[in-house]
Each structure stands twice: as structure tokens, then as C-alpha cells.
Amino acid sequence: MKEWRSQHIFPHPWELMIQAALRKYPNRHNPNVHSIDVLRVEAAPSKILLHRLFATLWNLPPLAFKFIGINETTFVNESIEIDRNTKTYTLHAKNYTFSSMIEVDETLVYTPCPSEPNKTQLSQSVNITVKNVPLLSGYLEGLMCTNYDEKAKKGRIAVEEVARGILMEQY
């Protein structure tokens, strides 16, 4: 298993960043997200729980799909908890497709920045485990973590763009 972690500070308040995170897709930085289905929503006075299913398209050559015997569409389960009392947005995502070969377990937490409450801190982590490939597991996990770092940067750019768009809507 390989682990990747990152923190980022957005120059916007928590409430705005939560709106942006929920409206992040579709975006030009992550064109592989094909569709999002909301499977369940639960609302209480201070908490909202969401369960969504993402369909993503993998950018692999057609021969690769035939070789490993899969479709180009993959699915990811995502659960979100928004706690307005603690001002915490927690997202857990886990791949559904290929989970017997590769497990990608991602967590994002948005909170007000401790030192500057008018800004938002994003803490991201991902655990990647490649199964049943003993000689290549470490190499493949490392490669996926490197790719994940680039994917996370694009995701932060996308959510920042959405936040700026929301601000423009308000004026």
C-alpha cells in the first residue's frame, strides 16, 4: 500500500468552498468524469449526508482494455458528510470497478483554516493498494500515487474556478 497526502489553503470562506466542491463536476480539468448519480440524500438540522456514484472514462489505448478485459467506463462510490456545526465537509471515495485488483481509497476534508478562518483548508489523502501482482505492486502503487498528485492539482484548480464562478453569480 502507498499513501499520498496533501494540504492546500483556498482564499475563500468554508461555505463558498463547500458549494464549489459540490458543483465541481463537470469541469474542463477532469474530463474523464462522465456522469454523477445521487443515490441517497439525508438531511438533518446540522448535517447533510450524500451518497453518489461516479462513472468515469479511463484514458487507455483500446488494446489495453482488451488485454485486461474491462470496459473503459469505471465506477466510484462517494460518500459526503457536511457538518454545519463543526464546519467540516468530509468526502470518502472508493473505486467500485477493479476493486479486486486495485483499491483506491480517497479522503478529502474541507475545514476553515485554523489560522485564518476566512480561508478554507483542504486535507487530502489517498491509499492505493495493488493486489495479486507481488513483483509489481510497489512500482504500480508508486506510479499511481504520482499520477494522483497531478490529478489532485487539477481538482484544486477546478474547484477554485467553480468558487470564482459562484462569486461572479453573486454580483
Salt bridges, closest charged atoms under 4 A:
GLU3 OE2 - ARG5 NH2 2.64
GLU15 OE2 - LYS87 NZ 2.79
GLU42 OE2 - ARG40 NE 3.36
GLU78 OE1 - ARG52 NE 2.60
GLU81 OE2 - LYS47 NZ 3.77
ASP83 OD2 - LYS47 NZ 3.90
GLU103 OE2 - LYS94 NZ 3.74
GLU103 OE1 - LYS131 NZ 3.29
GLU116 OE1 - LYS119 NZ 3.20
ASP149 OD2 - LYS153 NZ 3.40
GLU150 OE2 - LYS153 NZ 3.48
GLU160 OE2 - HIS12 NE2 2.71
GLU160 OE2 - ARG164 NH1 3.43
GLU161 OE2 - ARG28 NH2 2.84
GLU161 OE2 - HIS29 NE2 2.95
GLU169 OE2 - ARG23 NH2 2.85
